[in-house]
């Protein structure tokens, strides 16, 4: 069940937060920066993961932090270099593969709810009209609430039906 909501995704009550990044991303923009500031270990662990496993666009990596927070990093963009270059643009093929992987992880780990931003439309530069149908296709039939934060309202908690 997909619900488009407005508010601050950092105030979500969803069990899992999913967002788009690039392999070797430096987490210096948008939601990734906010996540890096709130959970510095996420960024440190992500960089270690990328240096060790060299993930490819279209894959994903799940992180768990203190207090039970779960963050799924969807690799929706071309890789950045390990020297801190800006990540490349997203493409629909990467988004499609990452969402397919997210669907699988949701089922395997029995997540109860997921929050995500307008995936791959910020730094990734994809049109929302192209991305949203992929989200609907891969996540729309799941029997859990999927909250898509379609409009950012800082400091305001969204109304999340079912939570």
Backbone bond lengths (Angstrom), bond angles and torsions (degrees), N, CA, C in turn:
res aa  C-N    CA-C-N  psi(-1)  N-CA   C-N-CA  omega(-1)  CA-C   N-CA-C  phi
1 X - - - 1.441 - - 1.526 108.49 -
2 X 1.303 116.36 114.15 1.460 120.71 -179.06 1.528 109.13 -96.11
3 X 1.328 115.03 131.23 1.455 121.72 177.47 1.525 108.09 -124.59
4 X 1.314 117.30 120.06 1.458 119.82 172.31 1.519 107.41 -82.42
5 X 1.318 116.06 128.75 1.460 121.77 -177.41 1.524 110.00 -130.91
6 X 1.322 115.31 165.15 1.456 121.92 176.80 1.517 108.13 -122.81
7 X 1.321 116.65 136.54 1.456 120.75 179.04 1.512 111.08 153.36
8 X 1.307 114.57 -163.33 1.464 123.20 -178.06 1.522 108.23 -99.56
9 X 1.316 116.51 110.86 1.466 120.92 -175.87 1.534 112.11 -60.63
10 X 1.328 117.56 -24.58 1.465 119.77 178.03 1.527 111.90 -69.44
11 X 1.317 117.20 -11.71 1.463 121.58 177.64 1.524 112.05 -101.73
12 X 1.318 117.13 11.66 1.459 120.62 -178.83 1.530 111.45 -62.27
13 X 1.322 113.87 151.73 1.465 120.75 172.69 1.532 110.49 -103.98
14 X 1.332 116.54 5.38 1.462 120.63 177.87 1.525 109.74 -64.38
15 X 1.304 116.29 151.54 1.459 122.05 179.79 1.522 111.70 -67.07
16 X 1.327 116.66 -33.23 1.461 122.31 -173.71 1.522 109.53 -131.22
17 X 1.315 115.43 141.71 1.460 121.55 172.92 1.521 107.07 -114.58
18 X 1.324 117.34 126.00 1.460 122.19 178.61 1.522 108.28 -114.45
19 X 1.334 116.59 142.02 1.462 120.28 177.90 1.514 109.15 -152.13
20 X 1.329 115.72 163.25 1.449 121.06 -178.07 1.515 112.87 -98.50
21 X 1.324 115.59 136.89 1.463 123.21 176.88 1.527 108.20 -144.50
22 X 1.314 115.41 179.63 1.459 122.09 175.80 1.528 109.09 -110.42
23 X 1.321 118.11 152.54 1.457 117.94 169.13 1.530 109.01 -54.74
24 X 1.316 116.94 138.02 1.476 124.65 -178.38 1.521 113.22 66.98
25 X 1.327 118.00 16.30 1.464 121.82 -179.01 1.526 110.38 -55.62
26 X 1.331 116.12 144.25 1.462 120.37 179.13 1.530 112.53 -93.75
27 X 1.328 118.16 -0.36 1.467 123.20 177.39 1.532 110.87 53.82
28 X 1.324 117.65 46.95 1.467 121.41 -178.24 1.521 113.95 -105.86
29 X 1.333 118.30 3.77 1.461 120.76 -177.34 1.518 111.40 -136.45
30 X 1.324 115.20 149.79 1.454 122.86 169.45 1.515 115.43 54.67
31 X 1.322 114.77 -138.71 1.461 121.18 -178.21 1.519 111.58 -61.76
32 X 1.322 117.68 -38.21 1.469 120.18 179.67 1.527 110.74 -58.42
33 X 1.328 117.19 -41.02 1.463 120.82 177.67 1.524 110.91 -63.79
34 X 1.315 116.78 -43.94 1.472 120.33 178.52 1.524 111.15 -61.77
35 X 1.336 116.73 -39.24 1.469 120.23 177.65 1.524 110.55 -67.08
36 X 1.318 117.31 -40.86 1.474 121.99 178.59 1.525 110.24 -61.19
37 X 1.319 116.57 -41.19 1.463 120.29 -179.76 1.524 111.91 -69.30
38 X 1.322 116.92 -37.29 1.469 120.46 -178.45 1.527 112.02 -78.88
39 X 1.339 116.86 -38.46 1.464 121.99 -178.26 1.526 109.10 -129.26
40 X 1.325 118.42 79.22 1.468 120.81 -178.51 1.534 113.19 -56.08
41 X 1.315 117.46 -30.80 1.468 120.70 179.67 1.529 110.84 -64.94
42 X 1.322 118.12 -30.29 1.464 121.41 177.34 1.523 109.46 -57.84
43 X 1.316 116.33 -50.32 1.462 120.54 -178.40 1.526 110.75 -64.10
44 X 1.316 117.04 -45.65 1.468 121.23 -179.58 1.531 110.09 -59.90
45 X 1.321 116.55 -46.17 1.461 120.88 -179.26 1.535 111.56 -67.72
46 X 1.331 117.47 -35.94 1.465 121.08 177.87 1.520 110.56 -64.61
47 X 1.318 117.18 -45.15 1.467 120.62 179.44 1.537 110.48 -61.84
48 X 1.330 116.40 -42.19 1.464 120.27 177.98 1.536 110.08 -62.56
49 X 1.324 116.52 -44.46 1.464 121.30 178.18 1.530 110.35 -57.63
50 X 1.324 117.01 -46.92 1.473 120.67 -177.95 1.525 111.59 -64.98
51 X 1.327 117.01 -39.94 1.466 120.42 -179.90 1.521 111.33 -69.07
52 X 1.320 116.70 -30.20 1.462 121.24 -177.35 1.527 112.90 -85.12
53 X 1.355 116.81 -43.11 1.465 120.46 -170.84 1.530 114.39 -109.20
54 X 1.310 118.92 -11.06 1.469 123.14 178.15 1.525 112.07 49.38
55 X 1.353 117.28 60.74 1.466 119.62 -177.76 1.525 111.80 -66.33
56 X 1.305 114.94 159.09 1.455 122.95 -178.43 1.528 110.07 -108.95
57 X 1.323 117.31 153.84 1.463 119.46 173.39 1.527 110.31 -55.81
58 X 1.323 115.16 141.86 1.462 121.28 -178.01 1.520 112.77 100.59
59 X 1.336 116.54 -14.29 1.468 120.70 178.54 1.532 108.79 -90.45
60 X 1.325 116.54 -176.29 1.456 121.21 174.87 1.515 109.55 -146.16
61 X 1.328 114.20 162.60 1.462 121.34 178.08 1.516 107.65 -142.01
62 X 1.334 115.44 128.81 1.462 121.40 -177.93 1.516 110.05 -103.23
63 X 1.321 115.55 135.04 1.466 122.52 -178.83 1.516 109.28 -122.91
64 X 1.321 116.46 139.36 1.451 122.09 174.91 1.507 110.21 -120.55
65 X 1.326 116.04 133.36 1.451 120.54 -177.63 1.516 112.82 -119.70
66 X 1.309 114.79 -179.87 1.458 122.59 179.32 1.526 109.34 -58.44
67 X 1.311 116.48 139.65 1.455 121.15 179.46 1.515 113.73 84.73
68 X 1.341 116.96 5.72 1.449 120.70 175.58 1.521 115.62 87.84
69 X 1.323 117.70 4.93 1.469 119.25 178.84 1.526 109.97 -63.22
70 X 1.326 116.34 137.29 1.467 122.44 176.56 1.519 107.32 -124.44
71 X 1.312 116.34 129.90 1.455 121.87 178.22 1.526 108.65 -127.85
72 X 1.331 115.18 126.18 1.449 120.83 177.03 1.522 107.47 -103.48
73 X 1.314 115.50 118.27 1.460 123.00 179.46 1.523 107.64 -94.45
74 X 1.323 116.04 109.40 1.460 122.54 -179.65 1.521 107.68 -91.19
75 X 1.306 117.15 120.78 1.462 121.30 -176.34 1.531 108.71 -85.47
76 X 1.320 114.35 85.24 1.460 122.46 -172.23 1.524 113.35 -98.15
77 X 1.332 117.88 -3.04 1.458 121.66 -174.29 1.527 111.59 -125.09
78 X 1.324 114.87 162.40 1.463 120.96 171.96 1.524 108.56 -59.73
79 X 1.313 116.56 149.74 1.460 121.82 -176.56 1.522 112.31 -67.66
80 X 1.323 113.92 146.43 1.455 121.72 167.95 1.528 106.54 -91.16
81 X 1.309 117.52 158.60 1.466 119.15 176.41 1.523 108.58 -76.63
82 X 1.305 116.20 163.58 1.464 120.65 177.89 1.524 111.62 -70.08
83 X 1.329 117.78 -10.63 1.465 121.59 179.51 1.525 111.88 -87.25
84 X 1.330 118.31 7.28 1.450 120.71 174.70 1.513 115.13 91.40
85 X 1.332 118.22 17.38 1.457 119.77 174.82 1.530 109.37 -61.22
86 X 1.333 114.85 159.47 1.453 119.00 176.90 1.521 109.80 -66.43
87 X 1.334 116.49 142.86 1.465 118.38 176.65 1.522 110.33 -65.97
88 X 1.322 114.98 155.56 1.450 120.15 177.86 1.516 111.52 -77.28
89 X 1.288 115.27 -177.66 1.464 121.18 179.70 1.522 110.02 -77.42
90 X 1.310 114.19 158.86 1.460 121.16 175.07 1.528 109.02 -80.86
91 X 1.313 115.40 161.08 1.464 118.61 167.54 1.522 108.77 -139.82
92 X 1.306 115.62 157.85 1.464 120.32 -172.84 1.518 112.74 -63.58
93 X 1.312 118.08 -30.19 1.454 120.69 177.53 1.529 110.72 -64.01
94 X 1.329 116.95 -44.14 1.475 120.74 178.25 1.529 110.20 -63.48
95 X 1.323 116.05 -44.86 1.465 120.14 179.83 1.521 109.86 -61.21
96 X 1.313 116.95 -44.72 1.451 121.80 -179.77 1.530 111.32 -59.16
97 X 1.324 116.98 -48.30 1.470 120.62 179.81 1.532 111.63 -64.72
98 X 1.328 117.20 -41.48 1.463 120.40 -179.75 1.530 110.84 -65.17
99 X 1.326 117.74 -40.43 1.468 120.73 178.77 1.529 111.12 -67.94
100 X 1.310 117.05 -35.79 1.468 120.29 175.02 1.534 109.33 -61.36
101 X 1.330 116.38 -43.29 1.458 120.70 176.82 1.520 112.36 -65.06
102 X 1.338 116.68 -38.21 1.466 119.94 178.12 1.524 110.24 -62.84
103 X 1.316 117.29 -43.72 1.469 120.77 177.65 1.536 110.08 -55.17
104 X 1.312 115.95 -46.54 1.466 121.02 -179.36 1.533 111.33 -62.31
105 X 1.331 117.26 -44.98 1.467 121.17 -179.79 1.525 111.06 -65.00
106 X 1.324 116.93 -40.14 1.470 120.45 177.62 1.526 110.06 -57.40
107 X 1.320 116.27 -45.36 1.464 119.46 -179.56 1.520 112.27 -70.07
108 X 1.335 117.51 -44.16 1.468 120.94 -178.42 1.526 112.18 -64.07
109 X 1.316 116.36 -41.78 1.470 120.01 -175.99 1.524 112.56 -94.95
110 X 1.327 116.27 -0.66 1.469 122.42 176.93 1.524 112.51 54.98
111 X 1.331 115.11 46.25 1.460 119.17 175.58 1.527 108.83 -61.37
112 X 1.314 115.69 146.91 1.470 121.25 -177.88 1.522 112.82 -96.45
113 X 1.337 117.97 -23.25 1.466 121.82 -179.88 1.522 108.58 -165.74
114 X 1.346 115.17 151.41 1.462 121.66 -178.05 1.528 108.67 -137.12
115 X 1.332 116.07 138.32 1.462 122.29 172.25 1.518 107.91 -116.51
116 X 1.350 116.03 141.43 1.456 120.16 177.07 1.528 109.24 -149.24
117 X 1.325 116.24 154.21 1.464 119.40 175.25 1.527 110.20 -82.29
118 X 1.306 116.39 -173.60 1.473 121.56 172.06 1.523 106.33 -71.04
119 X 1.285 114.52 87.07 1.451 125.18 -170.57 1.529 112.79 -53.68
120 X 1.331 115.97 132.17 1.466 125.04 171.51 1.532 114.32 65.61
121 X 1.328 117.82 16.35 1.465 120.81 -177.78 1.522 113.15 -103.75
122 X 1.320 117.79 -13.37 1.464 120.79 178.49 1.514 109.55 -85.66
123 X 1.327 116.35 -102.20 1.466 121.71 177.50 1.529 109.90 -59.57
124 X 1.322 117.15 -33.20 1.458 121.20 -179.16 1.522 114.78 -68.33
125 X 1.328 116.95 -24.10 1.475 124.67 172.90 1.526 116.38 66.31
126 X 1.322 118.58 21.22 1.460 119.18 177.26 1.534 110.14 -86.70
127 X 1.320 117.24 150.69 1.467 120.33 176.12 1.538 110.50 -72.16
128 X 1.322 115.95 134.02 1.459 121.67 -179.48 1.530 111.00 -57.96
129 X 1.315 117.48 -35.91 1.468 121.12 179.92 1.520 112.36 -62.75
130 X 1.327 117.52 -20.27 1.466 121.09 176.62 1.526 111.89 -91.68
131 X 1.328 116.75 -30.96 1.468 121.36 -175.46 1.527 112.07 -82.71
132 X 1.323 117.27 -42.39 1.464 120.01 -174.12 1.529 112.81 -58.48
133 X 1.339 120.23 -40.24 1.474 118.69 176.76 1.534 113.39 -60.53
134 X 1.331 117.29 -31.30 1.471 119.70 176.52 1.527 110.64 -67.49
135 X 1.331 116.29 -41.03 1.471 120.34 176.87 1.525 109.42 -61.76
136 X 1.326 116.44 -45.87 1.466 120.39 178.97 1.529 111.00 -60.38
137 X 1.318 117.02 -43.05 1.458 121.59 -178.08 1.532 112.04 -63.94
138 X 1.320 116.92 -45.29 1.468 119.89 -174.57 1.526 114.40 -86.83
139 X 1.325 117.54 -29.09 1.461 119.48 -172.99 1.523 113.81 -117.63
140 X 1.308 117.59 -12.98 1.460 121.40 -173.22 1.506 115.51 -64.71
141 X 1.313 118.07 -26.50 1.471 120.46 -177.55 1.523 112.92 -94.07
142 X 1.322 116.41 -2.10 1.464 118.92 177.05 1.525 109.20 -67.74
143 X 1.301 115.85 146.73 1.461 120.51 -177.57 1.532 111.55 -93.71
144 X 1.324 115.83 39.73 1.466 121.50 175.54 1.523 107.58 -134.27
145 X 1.332 117.33 158.23 1.456 118.63 175.97 1.530 111.82 -72.29
146 X 1.332 115.15 129.80 1.461 123.16 172.73 1.524 105.47 -114.96
147 X 1.323 116.97 115.22 1.455 121.29 -178.15 1.521 109.19 -100.56
148 X 1.320 115.60 116.34 1.451 121.27 177.32 1.526 106.86 -101.79
149 X 1.313 115.11 113.19 1.465 120.93 -179.67 1.526 108.11 -79.23
150 X 1.344 114.65 95.11 1.456 120.17 -174.30 1.527 113.02 -84.66
151 X 1.317 116.78 -18.78 1.466 120.38 176.94 1.518 108.67 -140.66
152 X 1.337 115.33 125.59 1.461 121.58 -178.95 1.528 109.82 -83.06
153 X 1.330 114.86 125.79 1.463 122.20 174.79 1.519 106.62 -128.89
154 X 1.345 117.22 98.70 1.466 120.29 -174.50 1.521 113.00 -57.13
155 X 1.333 114.93 134.01 1.451 121.78 175.08 1.522 115.17 75.89
156 X 1.317 117.59 3.60 1.475 120.77 -178.59 1.518 108.89 -113.20
157 X 1.319 115.31 122.42 1.462 120.48 177.94 1.518 109.65 -74.02
158 X 1.304 117.33 133.49 1.461 122.24 177.20 1.514 110.28 -74.32
159 X 1.303 115.48 155.91 1.469 120.79 170.77 1.524 106.48 -83.40
160 X 1.329 116.20 112.99 1.451 122.83 -176.41 1.526 109.64 -109.17
161 X 1.333 117.19 97.41 1.459 120.03 -178.23 1.535 112.81 -57.86
162 X 1.305 115.95 137.30 1.452 120.56 176.20 1.515 115.07 88.76
163 X 1.336 116.44 0.49 1.474 118.52 178.45 1.506 109.33 -117.17
